[in-house]
Amino acid sequence: MSDTVKPAAAPRPARGRHVVASVSEIAPGQSKLVTVKGREIGVFNVNGEFFALLNRCPHEGASLCAGKIVSLVESDEPGQYRMSRRGELLRCPWHGWEFDIRTGQSWCDPKNTWVKQFAAAVEPGSALAKGPYVAETFPVSVEQDYVVIEL
């Protein structure tokens, strides 16, 4: 048995919550590119649900948000196809690799390749105004909900 002490792992940066947009800024089927702590992140509205993905294709590093939001094309036989999962896939603008916006998983190499995903949630503006803060206050009204992501 060795008396060598293994150094402790470096502490991971604390996760934080970041308000990135109001819900009305990102229409269904659309996205918004935001920068949080130096990271470019695409925030996507898929039928009223919000998802956040790193804006970097793991294949060659392209800006994924420059790509198209597309549907899944399925086929049971040659010449026959159907569209499903409308607006749930993101196609890389450089090489056409497609990623599931909900999970970040690649459709080209699903076992080994994915885009970093961040938790995204919709919270009422009134919930964001609470906290243990002490300061001069003024009456404020919140008229909309906001998209919040966690890093």
N, CA, C and O atoms as a GROMACS GRO file, in nm:
protein
  604
    1MET      N    1   0.084  -0.117   0.000
    1MET     CA    2   0.000   0.000   0.000
    1MET      C    3   0.088   0.124   0.000
    1MET      O    4   0.187   0.130   0.074
    2SER      N    5   0.054   0.221  -0.081
    2SER     CA    6   0.135   0.341  -0.096
    2SER      C    7   0.089   0.450  -0.001
    2SER      O    8  -0.030   0.461   0.031
    3ASP      N    9   0.186   0.531   0.043
    3ASP     CA   10   0.153   0.645   0.128
    3ASP      C   11   0.125   0.771   0.045
    3ASP      O   12   0.101   0.878   0.100
    4THR      N   13   0.128   0.756  -0.087
    4THR     CA   14   0.104   0.871  -0.174
    4THR      C   15  -0.042   0.914  -0.165
    4THR      O   16  -0.134   0.832  -0.176
    5VAL      N   17  -0.060   1.042  -0.144
    5VAL     CA   18  -0.196   1.096  -0.137
    5VAL      C   19  -0.237   1.144  -0.276
    5VAL      O   20  -0.167   1.224  -0.338
    6LYS      N   21  -0.348   1.096  -0.321
    6LYS     CA   22  -0.399   1.137  -0.452
    6LYS      C   23  -0.458   1.277  -0.439
    6LYS      O   24  -0.538   1.302  -0.348
    7PRO      N   25  -0.421   1.369  -0.529
    7PRO     CA   26  -0.476   1.505  -0.518
    7PRO      C   27  -0.626   1.505  -0.542
    7PRO      O   28  -0.680   1.427  -0.621
    8ALA      N   29  -0.692   1.594  -0.474
    8ALA     CA   30  -0.837   1.606  -0.490
    8ALA      C   31  -0.867   1.662  -0.629
    8ALA      O   32  -0.791   1.743  -0.683
    9ALA      N   33  -0.977   1.619  -0.684
    9ALA     CA   34  -1.019   1.670  -0.814
    9ALA      C   35  -1.052   1.818  -0.802
    9ALA      O   36  -1.098   1.865  -0.698
   10ALA      N   37  -1.026   1.890  -0.909
   10ALA     CA   38  -1.057   2.033  -0.909
   10ALA      C   39  -1.207   2.051  -0.891
   10ALA      O   40  -1.286   1.977  -0.949
   11PRO      N   41  -1.247   2.149  -0.813
   11PRO     CA   42  -1.391   2.170  -0.794
   11PRO      C   43  -1.456   2.212  -0.925
   11PRO      O   44  -1.399   2.287  -1.003
   12ARG      N   45  -1.576   2.161  -0.946
   12ARG     CA   46  -1.652   2.198  -1.066
   12ARG      C   47  -1.715   2.335  -1.043
   12ARG      O   48  -1.754   2.368  -0.931
   13PRO      N   49  -1.724   2.413  -1.149
   13PRO     CA   50  -1.787   2.544  -1.132
   13PRO      C   51  -1.932   2.528  -1.087
   13PRO      O   52  -2.001   2.435  -1.130
   14ALA      N   53  -1.975   2.618  -1.003
   14ALA     CA   54  -2.113   2.612  -0.954
   14ALA      C   55  -2.210   2.633  -1.070
   14ALA      O   56  -2.188   2.717  -1.157
   15ARG      N   57  -2.316   2.554  -1.068
   15ARG     CA   58  -2.420   2.572  -1.169
   15ARG      C   59  -2.499   2.696  -1.134
   15ARG      O   60  -2.518   2.730  -1.017
   16GLY      N   61  -2.543   2.762  -1.235
   16GLY     CA   62  -2.621   2.882  -1.212
   16GLY      C   63  -2.741   2.886  -1.304
   16GLY      O   64  -2.745   2.821  -1.408
   17ARG      N   65  -2.837   2.965  -1.262
   17ARG     CA   66  -2.957   2.984  -1.343
   17ARG      C   67  -2.945   3.118  -1.413
   17ARG      O   68  -2.901   3.216  -1.354
   18HIS      N   69  -2.984   3.123  -1.539
   18HIS     CA   70  -2.967   3.242  -1.620
   18HIS      C   71  -3.094   3.269  -1.700
   18HIS      O   72  -3.138   3.183  -1.777
   19VAL      N   73  -3.153   3.387  -1.683
   19VAL     CA   74  -3.268   3.427  -1.764
   19VAL      C   75  -3.212   3.466  -1.900
   19VAL      O   76  -3.126   3.553  -1.910
   20VAL      N   77  -3.263   3.401  -2.006
   20VAL     CA   78  -3.206   3.424  -2.139
   20VAL      C   79  -3.303   3.486  -2.238
   20VAL      O   80  -3.261   3.540  -2.340
   21ALA      N   81  -3.434   3.480  -2.209
   21ALA     CA   82  -3.531   3.537  -2.304
   21ALA      C   83  -3.669   3.537  -2.240
   21ALA      O   84  -3.695   3.460  -2.147
   22SER      N   85  -3.755   3.622  -2.290
   22SER     CA   86  -3.895   3.609  -2.253
   22SER      C   87  -3.955   3.503  -2.346
   22SER      O   88  -3.907   3.484  -2.457
   23VAL      N   89  -4.058   3.437  -2.300
   23VAL     CA   90  -4.122   3.332  -2.380
   23VAL      C   91  -4.166   3.387  -2.515
   23VAL      O   92  -4.156   3.317  -2.616
   24SER      N   93  -4.215   3.508  -2.518
   24SER     CA   94  -4.265   3.566  -2.643
   24SER      C   95  -4.155   3.595  -2.745
   24SER      O   96  -4.185   3.615  -2.863
   25GLU      N   97  -4.028   3.596  -2.702
   25GLU     CA   98  -3.917   3.621  -2.795
   25GLU      C   99  -3.887   3.503  -2.886
   25GLU      O  100  -3.827   3.521  -2.992
   26ILE      N  101  -3.928   3.382  -2.846
   26ILE     CA  102  -3.894   3.263  -2.925
   26ILE      C  103  -4.024   3.192  -2.962
   26ILE      O  104  -4.080   3.118  -2.881
   27ALA      N  105  -4.070   3.216  -3.082
   27ALA     CA  106  -4.196   3.157  -3.129
   27ALA      C  107  -4.179   3.007  -3.151
   27ALA      O  108  -4.067   2.960  -3.172
   28PRO      N  109  -4.289   2.930  -3.145
   28PRO     CA  110  -4.279   2.786  -3.175
   28PRO      C  111  -4.212   2.763  -3.311
   28PRO      O  112  -4.244   2.829  -3.410
   29GLY      N  113  -4.118   2.669  -3.313
   29GLY     CA  114  -4.044   2.639  -3.435
   29GLY      C  115  -3.925   2.729  -3.458
   29GLY      O  116  -3.857   2.716  -3.560
   30GLN      N  117  -3.898   2.819  -3.365
   30GLN     CA  118  -3.787   2.913  -3.379
   30GLN      C  119  -3.683   2.891  -3.270
   30GLN      O  120  -3.704   2.811  -3.177
   31SER      N  121  -3.572   2.961  -3.281
   31SER     CA  122  -3.466   2.952  -3.181
   31SER      C  123  -3.406   3.090  -3.159
   31SER      O  124  -3.430   3.183  -3.235
   32LYS      N  125  -3.329   3.100  -3.054
   32LYS     CA  126  -3.256   3.222  -3.023
   32LYS      C  127  -3.117   3.182  -2.976
   32LYS      O  128  -3.103   3.093  -2.893
   33LEU      N  129  -3.016   3.247  -3.029
   33LEU     CA  130  -2.878   3.224  -2.988
   33LEU      C  131  -2.845   3.320  -2.875
   33LEU      O  132  -2.861   3.441  -2.890
   34VAL      N  133  -2.798   3.265  -2.761
   34VAL     CA  134  -2.761   3.347  -2.646
   34VAL      C  135  -2.619   3.310  -2.605
   34VAL      O  136  -2.569   3.203  -2.640
   35THR      N  137  -2.555   3.399  -2.531
   35THR     CA  138  -2.422   3.370  -2.476
   35THR      C  139  -2.432   3.377  -2.325
   35THR      O  140  -2.472   3.479  -2.269
   36VAL      N  141  -2.394   3.267  -2.259
   36VAL     CA  142  -2.397   3.259  -2.113
   36VAL      C  143  -2.260   3.209  -2.068
   36VAL      O  144  -2.217   3.101  -2.108
   37LYS      N  145  -2.194   3.286  -1.983
   37LYS     CA  146  -2.061   3.251  -1.932
   37LYS      C  147  -1.965   3.213  -2.046
   37LYS      O  148  -1.889   3.118  -2.035
   38GLY      N  149  -1.971   3.289  -2.153
   38GLY     CA  150  -1.881   3.268  -2.267
   38GLY      C  151  -1.921   3.154  -2.359
   38GLY      O  152  -1.850   3.127  -2.456
   39ARG      N  153  -2.030   3.087  -2.332
   39ARG     CA  154  -2.076   2.976  -2.417
   39ARG      C  155  -2.192   3.021  -2.503
   39ARG      O  156  -2.288   3.081  -2.454
   40GLU      N  157  -2.184   2.991  -2.633
   40GLU     CA  158  -2.298   3.017  -2.721
   40GLU      C  159  -2.395   2.900  -2.708
   40GLU      O  160  -2.357   2.784  -2.724
   41ILE      N  161  -2.520   2.933  -2.680
   41ILE     CA  162  -2.622   2.831  -2.657
   41ILE      C  163  -2.744   2.866  -2.741
   41ILE      O  164  -2.789   2.980  -2.743
   42GLY      N  165  -2.797   2.766  -2.810
   42GLY     CA  166  -2.920   2.783  -2.885
   42GLY      C  167  -3.037   2.743  -2.798
   42GLY      O  168  -3.038   2.635  -2.739
   43VAL      N  169  -3.136   2.831  -2.788
   43VAL     CA  170  -3.258   2.802  -2.712
   43VAL      C  171  -3.370   2.783  -2.814
   43VAL      O  172  -3.394   2.870  -2.897
   44PHE      N  173  -3.438   2.667  -2.808
   44PHE     CA  174  -3.535   2.628  -2.909
   44PHE      C  175  -3.674   2.613  -2.848
   44PHE      O  176  -3.689   2.562  -2.737
   45ASN      N  177  -3.774   2.658  -2.921
   45ASN     CA  178  -3.913   2.640  -2.882
   45ASN      C  179  -3.971   2.532  -2.972
   45ASN      O  180  -3.993   2.554  -3.092
   46VAL      N  181  -3.996   2.414  -2.915
   46VAL     CA  182  -4.055   2.302  -2.988
   46VAL      C  183  -4.197   2.286  -2.937
   46VAL      O  184  -4.221   2.225  -2.832
   47ASN      N  185  -4.292   2.342  -3.011
   47ASN     CA  186  -4.434   2.332  -2.974
   47ASN      C  187  -4.461   2.377  -2.831
   47ASN      O  188  -4.537   2.312  -2.759
   48GLY      N  189  -4.399   2.486  -2.789
   48GLY     CA  190  -4.423   2.540  -2.655
   48GLY      C  191  -4.333   2.485  -2.547
   48GLY      O  192  -4.340   2.531  -2.433
   49GLU      N  193  -4.247   2.388  -2.579
   49GLU     CA  194  -4.147   2.337  -2.484
   49GLU      C  195  -4.012   2.397  -2.523
   49GLU      O  196  -3.983   2.413  -2.641
   50PHE      N  197  -3.932   2.430  -2.424
   50PHE     CA  198  -3.804   2.494  -2.451
   50PHE      C  199  -3.688   2.401  -2.419
   50PHE      O  200  -3.688   2.330  -2.319
   51PHE      N  201  -3.587   2.404  -2.510
   51PHE     CA  202  -3.469   2.320  -2.497
   51PHE      C  203  -3.348   2.406  -2.528
   51PHE      O  204  -3.357   2.500  -2.606
   52ALA      N  205  -3.234   2.373  -2.468
   52ALA     CA  206  -3.112   2.450  -2.488
   52ALA      C  207  -2.997   2.356  -2.524
   52ALA      O  208  -2.971   2.258  -2.454
   53LEU      N  209  -2.928   2.387  -2.635
   53LEU     CA  210  -2.816   2.307  -2.683
   53LEU      C  211  -2.695   2.397  -2.707
   53LEU      O  212  -2.709   2.512  -2.747
   54LEU      N  213  -2.577   2.342  -2.682
   54LEU     CA  214  -2.453   2.412  -2.714
   54LEU      C  215  -2.451   2.438  -2.864
   54LEU      O  216  -2.486   2.350  -2.942
   55ASN      N  217  -2.410   2.555  -2.904
   55ASN     CA  218  -2.410   2.594  -3.044
   55ASN      C  219  -2.283   2.548  -3.114
   55ASN      O  220  -2.214   2.627  -3.178
   56ARG      N  221  -2.253   2.420  -3.101
   56ARG     CA  222  -2.131   2.366  -3.163
   56ARG      C  223  -2.155   2.222  -3.204
   56ARG      O  224  -2.185   2.137  -3.120
   57CYS      N  225  -2.142   2.195  -3.333
   57CYS     CA  226  -2.157   2.058  -3.382
   57CYS      C  227  -2.038   1.975  -3.335
   57CYS      O  228  -1.923   2.016  -3.355
   58PRO      N  229  -2.062   1.860  -3.273
   58PRO     CA  230  -1.950   1.778  -3.225
   58PRO      C  231  -1.870   1.713  -3.338
   58PRO      O  232  -1.761   1.661  -3.314
   59HIS      N  233  -1.922   1.715  -3.458
   59HIS     CA  234  -1.852   1.654  -3.572
   59HIS      C  235  -1.733   1.739  -3.617
   59HIS      O  236  -1.620   1.691  -3.619
   60GLU      N  237  -1.759   1.865  -3.653
   60GLU     CA  238  -1.652   1.952  -3.703
   60GLU      C  239  -1.655   2.093  -3.643
   60GLU      O  240  -1.576   2.178  -3.683
   61GLY      N  241  -1.745   2.118  -3.546
   61GLY     CA  242  -1.746   2.246  -3.476
   61GLY      C  243  -1.830   2.356  -3.537
   61GLY      O  244  -1.816   2.472  -3.497
   62ALA      N  245  -1.916   2.325  -3.634
   62ALA     CA  246  -1.999   2.428  -3.697
   62ALA      C  247  -2.097   2.489  -3.597
   62ALA      O  248  -2.129   2.429  -3.495
   63SER      N  249  -2.142   2.609  -3.629
   63SER     CA  250  -2.245   2.676  -3.550
   63SER      C  251  -2.379   2.611  -3.583
   63SER      O  252  -2.436   2.634  -3.690
   64LEU      N  253  -2.431   2.528  -3.491
   64LEU     CA  254  -2.555   2.456  -3.517
   64LEU      C  255  -2.674   2.548  -3.538
   64LEU      O  256  -2.764   2.516  -3.616
   65CYS      N  257  -2.675   2.661  -3.471
   65CYS     CA  258  -2.790   2.752  -3.484
   65CYS      C  259  -2.798   2.815  -3.623
   65CYS      O  260  -2.900   2.874  -3.657
   66ALA      N  261  -2.693   2.802  -3.703
   66ALA     CA  262  -2.698   2.848  -3.842
   66ALA      C  263  -2.764   2.743  -3.931
   66ALA      O  264  -2.792   2.769  -4.048
   67GLY      N  265  -2.790   2.625  -3.875
   67GLY     CA  266  -2.855   2.517  -3.950
   67GLY      C  267  -3.006   2.531  -3.949
   67GLY      O  268  -3.061   2.625  -3.891
   68LYS      N  269  -3.072   2.436  -4.012
   68LYS     CA  270  -3.218   2.439  -4.022
   68LYS      C  271  -3.282   2.348  -3.919
   68LYS      O  272  -3.228   2.244  -3.883
   69ILE      N  273  -3.399   2.391  -3.871
   69ILE     CA  274  -3.483   2.307  -3.786
   69ILE      C  275  -3.570   2.228  -3.883
   69ILE      O  276  -3.642   2.286  -3.964
   70VAL      N  277  -3.565   2.094  -3.874
   70VAL     CA  278  -3.631   2.009  -3.973
   70VAL      C  279  -3.715   1.901  -3.905
   70VAL      O  280  -3.719   1.890  -3.782
   71SER      N  281  -3.781   1.821  -3.988
   71SER     CA  282  -3.860   1.707  -3.942
   71SER      C  283  -3.784   1.578  -3.969
   71SER      O  284  -3.685   1.577  -4.042
   72LEU      N  285  -3.831   1.470  -3.910
   72LEU     CA  286  -3.774   1.338  -3.936
   72LEU      C  287  -3.842   1.281  -4.059
   72LEU      O  288  -3.965   1.278  -4.067
   73VAL      N  289  -3.762   1.236  -4.155
   73VAL     CA  290  -3.815   1.172  -4.276
   73VAL      C  291  -3.804   1.022  -4.255
   73VAL      O  292  -3.694   0.970  -4.231
   74GLU      N  293  -3.917   0.951  -4.263
   74GLU     CA  294  -3.920   0.806  -4.243
   74GLU      C  295  -3.970   0.738  -4.370
   74GLU      O  296  -4.050   0.794  -4.445
   75SER      N  297  -3.921   0.616  -4.392
   75SER     CA  298  -3.962   0.540  -4.510
   75SER      C  299  -3.968   0.392  -4.477
   75SER      O  300  -3.878   0.338  -4.412
   76ASP      N  301  -4.074   0.326  -4.522
   76ASP     CA  302  -4.086   0.182  -4.506
   76ASP      C  303  -4.045   0.107  -4.633
   76ASP      O  304  -4.015  -0.012  -4.629
   77GLU      N  305  -4.043   0.179  -4.746
   77GLU     CA  306  -4.005   0.119  -4.874
   77GLU      C  307  -3.960   0.229  -4.968
   77GLU      O  308  -3.994   0.346  -4.948
   78PRO      N  309  -3.884   0.193  -5.071
   78PRO     CA  310  -3.836   0.294  -5.166
   78PRO      C  311  -3.953   0.370  -5.229
   78PRO      O  312  -4.056   0.312  -5.264
   79GLY      N  313  -3.935   0.501  -5.244
   79GLY     CA  314  -4.035   0.585  -5.306
   79GLY      C  315  -4.148   0.629  -5.214
   79GLY      O  316  -4.230   0.713  -5.252
   80GLN      N  317  -4.154   0.574  -5.095
   80GLN     CA  318  -4.258   0.610  -4.999
   80GLN      C  319  -4.191   0.671  -4.876
   80GLN      O  320  -4.099   0.613  -4.819
   81TYR      N  321  -4.237   0.786  -4.837
   81TYR     CA  322  -4.182   0.848  -4.717
   81TYR      C  323  -4.288   0.932  -4.648
   81TYR      O  324  -4.390   0.968  -4.708
   82ARG      N  325  -4.262   0.961  -4.524
   82ARG     CA  326  -4.353   1.045  -4.447
   82ARG      C  327  -4.269   1.131  -4.351
   82ARG      O  328  -4.158   1.094  -4.311
   83MET      N  329  -4.324   1.244  -4.317
   83MET     CA  330  -4.258   1.336  -4.224
   83MET      C  331  -4.319   1.317  -4.086
   83MET      O  332  -4.441   1.311  -4.071
   84SER      N  333  -4.234   1.308  -3.985
   84SER     CA  334  -4.280   1.301  -3.847
   84SER      C  335  -4.190   1.390  -3.762
   84SER      O  336  -4.092   1.445  -3.811
   85ARG      N  337  -4.226   1.405  -3.636
   85ARG     CA  338  -4.147   1.485  -3.543
   85ARG      C  339  -4.114   1.622  -3.602
   85ARG      O  340  -3.999   1.666  -3.600
   86ARG      N  341  -4.215   1.688  -3.653
   86ARG     CA  342  -4.197   1.817  -3.720
   86ARG      C  343  -4.130   1.919  -3.626
   86ARG      O  344  -4.175   1.942  -3.514
   87GLY      N  345  -4.022   1.978  -3.676
   87GLY     CA  346  -3.952   2.082  -3.603
   87GLY      C  347  -3.876   2.035  -3.481
   87GLY      O  348  -3.845   2.115  -3.393
   88GLU      N  349  -3.843   1.905  -3.474
   88GLU     CA  350  -3.773   1.852  -3.356
   88GLU      C  351  -3.628   1.815  -3.382
   88GLU      O  352  -3.558   1.769  -3.291
   89LEU      N  353  -3.580   1.834  -3.505
   89LEU     CA  354  -3.442   1.801  -3.537
   89LEU      C  355  -3.369   1.925  -3.587
   89LEU      O  356  -3.429   2.013  -3.649
   90LEU      N  357  -3.241   1.932  -3.559
   90LEU     CA  358  -3.156   2.042  -3.601
   90LEU      C  359  -3.050   1.987  -3.694
   90LEU      O  360  -2.976   1.896  -3.657
   91ARG      N  361  -3.042   2.042  -3.816
   91ARG     CA  362  -2.946   1.995  -3.916
   91ARG      C  363  -2.826   2.088  -3.920
   91ARG      O  364  -2.839   2.208  -3.939
   92CYS      N  365  -2.708   2.030  -3.903
   92CYS     CA  366  -2.583   2.106  -3.908
   92CYS      C  367  -2.568   2.170  -4.046
   92CYS      O  368  -2.591   2.104  -4.147
   93PRO      N  369  -2.529   2.299  -4.052
   93PRO     CA  370  -2.517   2.366  -4.181
   93PRO      C  371  -2.397   2.321  -4.264
   93PRO      O  372  -2.394   2.345  -4.384
   94TRP      N  373  -2.298   2.256  -4.205
   94TRP     CA  374  -2.179   2.217  -4.280
   94TRP      C  375  -2.194   2.081  -4.347
   94TRP      O  376  -2.172   2.070  -4.468
   95HIS      N  377  -2.231   1.977  -4.273
   95HIS     CA  378  -2.232   1.842  -4.329
   95HIS      C  379  -2.366   1.772  -4.318
   95HIS      O  380  -2.378   1.655  -4.356
   96GLY      N  381  -2.468   1.841  -4.268
   96GLY     CA  382  -2.602   1.784  -4.266
   96GLY      C  383  -2.630   1.686  -4.153
   96GLY      O  384  -2.736   1.623  -4.152
   97TRP      N  385  -2.538   1.673  -4.058
   97TRP     CA  386  -2.567   1.584  -3.945
   97TRP      C  387  -2.689   1.640  -3.873
   97TRP      O  388  -2.703   1.761  -3.858
   98GLU      N  389  -2.778   1.550  -3.829
   98GLU     CA  390  -2.900   1.593  -3.761
   98GLU      C  391  -2.897   1.553  -3.615
   98GLU      O  392  -2.850   1.445  -3.579
   99PHE      N  393  -2.949   1.643  -3.530
   99PHE     CA  394  -2.951   1.622  -3.386
   99PHE      C  395  -3.092   1.643  -3.333
   99PHE      O  396  -3.163   1.732  -3.378
  100ASP      N  397  -3.130   1.560  -3.238
  100ASP     CA  398  -3.260   1.571  -3.172
  100ASP      C  399  -3.255   1.692  -3.079
  100ASP      O  400  -3.175   1.694  -2.986
  101ILE      N  401  -3.339   1.790  -3.103
  101ILE     CA  402  -3.338   1.912  -3.020
  101ILE      C  403  -3.376   1.879  -2.876
  101ILE      O  404  -3.326   1.944  -2.784
  102ARG      N  405  -3.462   1.780  -2.855
  102ARG     CA  406  -3.505   1.744  -2.720
  102ARG      C  407  -3.394   1.680  -2.636
  102ARG      O  408  -3.390   1.699  -2.514
  103THR      N  409  -3.304   1.606  -2.700
  103THR     CA  410  -3.202   1.530  -2.625
  103THR      C  411  -3.058   1.564  -2.661
  103THR      O  412  -2.967   1.534  -2.584
  104GLY      N  413  -3.037   1.625  -2.777
  104GLY     CA  414  -2.901   1.651  -2.826
  104GLY      C  415  -2.840   1.532  -2.898
  104GLY      O  416  -2.730   1.543  -2.951
  105GLN      N  417  -2.909   1.419  -2.901
  105GLN     CA  418  -2.856   1.296  -2.961
  105GLN      C  419  -2.846   1.308  -3.113
  105GLN      O  420  -2.934   1.364  -3.178
  106SER      N  421  -2.737   1.254  -3.167
  106SER     CA  422  -2.715   1.254  -3.311
  106SER      C  423  -2.798   1.144  -3.377
  106SER      O  424  -2.812   1.035  -3.323
  107TRP      N  425  -2.852   1.174  -3.496
  107TRP     CA  426  -2.921   1.071  -3.574
  107TRP      C  427  -2.821   0.999  -3.663
  107TRP      O  428  -2.853   0.892  -3.716
  108CYS      N  429  -2.701   1.055  -3.682
  108CYS     CA  430  -2.599   0.991  -3.766
  108CYS      C  431  -2.521   0.886  -3.687
  108CYS      O  432  -2.484   0.782  -3.741
  109ASP      N  433  -2.495   0.913  -3.560
  109ASP     CA  434  -2.417   0.824  -3.475
  109ASP      C  435  -2.474   0.831  -3.333
  109ASP      O  436  -2.409   0.885  -3.243
  110PRO      N  437  -2.596   0.778  -3.312
  110PRO     CA  438  -2.666   0.799  -3.185
  110PRO      C  439  -2.600   0.740  -3.061
  110PRO      O  440  -2.624   0.788  -2.951
  111LYS      N  441  -2.516   0.638  -3.077
  111LYS     CA  442  -2.453   0.578  -2.958
  111LYS      C  443  -2.331   0.656  -2.911
  111LYS      O  444  -2.293   0.647  -2.794
  112ASN      N  445  -2.270   0.734  -3.000
  112ASN     CA  446  -2.144   0.797  -2.964
  112ASN      C  447  -2.140   0.949  -2.976
  112ASN      O  448  -2.046   1.012  -2.926
  113THR      N  449  -2.238   1.009  -3.039
  113THR     CA  450  -2.229   1.152  -3.067
  113THR      C  451  -2.355   1.224  -3.021
  113THR      O  452  -2.466   1.178  -3.046
  114TRP      N  453  -2.336   1.336  -2.954
  114TRP     CA  454  -2.448   1.419  -2.911
  114TRP      C  455  -2.398   1.560  -2.887
  114TRP      O  456  -2.278   1.584  -2.872
  115VAL      N  457  -2.492   1.652  -2.883
  115VAL     CA  458  -2.463   1.792  -2.853
  115VAL      C  459  -2.492   1.813  -2.706
  115VAL      O  460  -2.591   1.762  -2.653
  116LYS      N  461  -2.406   1.888  -2.638
  116LYS     CA  462  -2.428   1.919  -2.497
  116LYS      C  463  -2.562   1.989  -2.480
  116LYS      O  464  -2.593   2.086  -2.550
  117GLN      N  465  -2.641   1.938  -2.387
  117GLN     CA  466  -2.774   1.992  -2.360
  117GLN      C  467  -2.772   2.059  -2.222
  117GLN      O  468  -2.702   2.016  -2.132
  118PHE      N  469  -2.851   2.165  -2.208
  118PHE     CA  470  -2.866   2.234  -2.082
  118PHE      C  471  -3.013   2.232  -2.043
  118PHE      O  472  -3.100   2.238  -2.130
  119ALA      N  473  -3.039   2.225  -1.914
  119ALA     CA  474  -3.178   2.227  -1.866
  119ALA      C  475  -3.239   2.362  -1.899
  119ALA      O  476  -3.176   2.466  -1.881
  120ALA      N  477  -3.362   2.359  -1.947
  120ALA     CA  478  -3.435   2.482  -1.978
  120ALA      C  479  -3.575   2.471  -1.918
  120ALA      O  480  -3.636   2.364  -1.919
  121ALA      N  481  -3.625   2.580  -1.866
  121ALA     CA  482  -3.758   2.581  -1.806
  121ALA      C  483  -3.821   2.717  -1.824
  121ALA      O  484  -3.752   2.818  -1.840
  122VAL      N  485  -3.952   2.719  -1.822
  122VAL     CA  486  -4.025   2.845  -1.826
  122VAL      C  487  -4.069   2.877  -1.684
  122VAL      O  488  -4.129   2.793  -1.616
  123GLU      N  489  -4.040   2.997  -1.640
  123GLU     CA  490  -4.076   3.040  -1.505
  123GLU      C  491  -4.146   3.174  -1.513
  123GLU      O  492  -4.109   3.260  -1.594
  124PRO      N  493  -4.247   3.193  -1.429
  124PRO     CA  494  -4.314   3.324  -1.430
  124PRO      C  495  -4.219   3.432  -1.380
  124PRO      O  496  -4.138   3.409  -1.290
  125GLY      N  497  -4.230   3.549  -1.439
  125GLY     CA  498  -4.145   3.660  -1.398
  125GLY      C  499  -4.156   3.691  -1.251
  125GLY      O  500  -4.058   3.732  -1.190
  126SER      N  501  -4.274   3.673  -1.193
  126SER     CA  502  -4.291   3.702  -1.050
  126SER      C  503  -4.206   3.612  -0.963
  126SER      O  504  -4.163   3.653  -0.856
  127ALA      N  505  -4.179   3.488  -1.008
  127ALA     CA  506  -4.096   3.395  -0.930
  127ALA      C  507  -3.950   3.438  -0.934
  127ALA      O  508  -3.875   3.411  -0.839
  128LEU      N  509  -3.908   3.505  -1.041
  128LEU     CA  510  -3.769   3.548  -1.053
  128LEU      C  511  -3.738   3.670  -0.968
  128LEU      O  512  -3.622   3.698  -0.941
  129ALA      N  513  -3.840   3.741  -0.927
  129ALA     CA  514  -3.820   3.863  -0.849
  129ALA      C  515  -3.801   3.837  -0.701
  129ALA      O  516  -3.774   3.931  -0.625
  130LYS      N  517  -3.815   3.711  -0.656
  130LYS     CA  518  -3.804   3.680  -0.513
  130LYS      C  519  -3.660   3.652  -0.473
  130LYS      O  520  -3.578   3.615  -0.558
  131GLY      N  521  -3.629   3.668  -0.350
  131GLY     CA  522  -3.495   3.637  -0.302
  131GLY      C  523  -3.468   3.704  -0.169
  131GLY      O  524  -3.551   3.783  -0.122
  132PRO      N  525  -3.355   3.675  -0.107
  132PRO     CA  526  -3.322   3.735   0.022
  132PRO      C  527  -3.251   3.869   0.004
  132PRO      O  528  -3.148   3.894   0.067
  133TYR      N  529  -3.306   3.955  -0.082
  133TYR     CA  530  -3.239   4.080  -0.113
  133TYR      C  531  -3.289   4.191  -0.022
  133TYR      O  532  -3.406   4.195   0.014
  134VAL      N  533  -3.198   4.282   0.015
  134VAL     CA  534  -3.236   4.398   0.094
  134VAL      C  535  -3.193   4.520   0.014
  134VAL      O  536  -3.074   4.543  -0.008
  135ALA      N  537  -3.290   4.597  -0.027
  135ALA     CA  538  -3.261   4.716  -0.105
  135ALA      C  539  -3.385   4.804  -0.106
  135ALA      O  540  -3.494   4.761  -0.068
  136GLU      N  541  -3.367   4.927  -0.150
  136GLU     CA  542  -3.482   5.014  -0.167
  136GLU      C  543  -3.571   4.952  -0.275
  136GLU      O  544  -3.522   4.909  -0.379
  137THR      N  545  -3.699   4.948  -0.250
  137THR     CA  546  -3.789   4.882  -0.345
  137THR      C  547  -3.890   4.977  -0.404
  137THR      O  548  -3.923   5.081  -0.346
  138PHE      N  549  -3.938   4.941  -0.519
  138PHE     CA  550  -4.040   5.016  -0.590
  138PHE      C  551  -4.142   4.915  -0.641
  138PHE      O  552  -4.106   4.801  -0.668
  139PRO      N  553  -4.267   4.954  -0.654
  139PRO     CA  554  -4.367   4.860  -0.707
  139PRO      C  555  -4.331   4.819  -0.850
  139PRO      O  556  -4.296   4.903  -0.933
  140VAL      N  557  -4.339   4.689  -0.876
  140VAL     CA  558  -4.307   4.635  -1.008
  140VAL      C  559  -4.414   4.536  -1.047
  140VAL      O  560  -4.461   4.459  -0.962
  141SER      N  561  -4.454   4.536  -1.173
  141SER     CA  562  -4.546   4.433  -1.220
  141SER      C  563  -4.475   4.354  -1.329
  141SER      O  564  -4.402   4.412  -1.411
  142VAL      N  565  -4.497   4.224  -1.331
  142VAL     CA  566  -4.436   4.136  -1.430
  142VAL      C  567  -4.546   4.089  -1.523
  142VAL      O  568  -4.648   4.035  -1.478
  143GLU      N  569  -4.526   4.111  -1.651
  143GLU     CA  570  -4.632   4.085  -1.746
  143GLU      C  571  -4.607   3.966  -1.837
  143GLU      O  572  -4.688   3.940  -1.926
  144GLN      N  573  -4.499   3.893  -1.818
  144GLN     CA  574  -4.473   3.779  -1.906
  144GLN      C  575  -4.388   3.676  -1.837
  144GLN      O  576  -4.334   3.700  -1.728
  145ASP      N  577  -4.374   3.558  -1.902
  145ASP     CA  578  -4.291   3.449  -1.851
  145ASP      C  579  -4.156   3.453  -1.923
  145ASP      O  580  -4.144   3.510  -2.031
  146TYR      N  581  -4.056   3.390  -1.861
  146TYR     CA  582  -3.921   3.393  -1.916
  146TYR      C  583  -3.865   3.252  -1.927
  146TYR      O  584  -3.902   3.163  -1.851
  147VAL      N  585  -3.772   3.232  -2.024
  147VAL     CA  586  -3.702   3.106  -2.040
  147VAL      C  587  -3.575   3.115  -1.956
  147VAL      O  588  -3.500   3.212  -1.968
  148VAL      N  589  -3.550   3.015  -1.872
  148VAL     CA  590  -3.435   3.012  -1.782
  148VAL      C  591  -3.359   2.884  -1.812
  148VAL      O  592  -3.418   2.776  -1.818
  149ILE      N  593  -3.225   2.893  -1.830
  149ILE     CA  594  -3.145   2.772  -1.850
  149ILE      C  595  -3.047   2.757  -1.735
  149ILE      O  596  -3.012   2.854  -1.668
  150GLU      N  597  -3.003   2.633  -1.713
  150GLU     CA  598  -2.904   2.604  -1.610
  150GLU      C  599  -2.775   2.561  -1.674
  150GLU      O  600  -2.774   2.477  -1.764
  151LEU      N  601  -2.665   2.618  -1.627
  151LEU     CA  602  -2.531   2.577  -1.673
  151LEU      C  603  -2.463   2.508  -1.560
  151LEU      O  604  -2.349   2.464  -1.574
   0.00000   0.00000   0.00000
